[in-house]
């Protein structure tokens, strides 16, 4: 089973959507941190935001939001 097939299968479960929504919330918290961050930590926080975005895209966040949000 490929990663895409696994994610497609998981997308049928509300508990997976809840997990993905938690990732979304962590991303939003990181964005808030970015506004308050000093120069030294901006790159680290930006890296976390990019990682969260990649996970959300792979998981099909928008579709999950329509289905379970």
Secondary structure, DSSP 8 states (H G I E B T S, - for coil): --HHHHHHHHTT-HHHHHHHHHHHHHHHHHHHHHHH--HHHHHHHHHHHHHHHHHHHHHTHHHHHHHH-
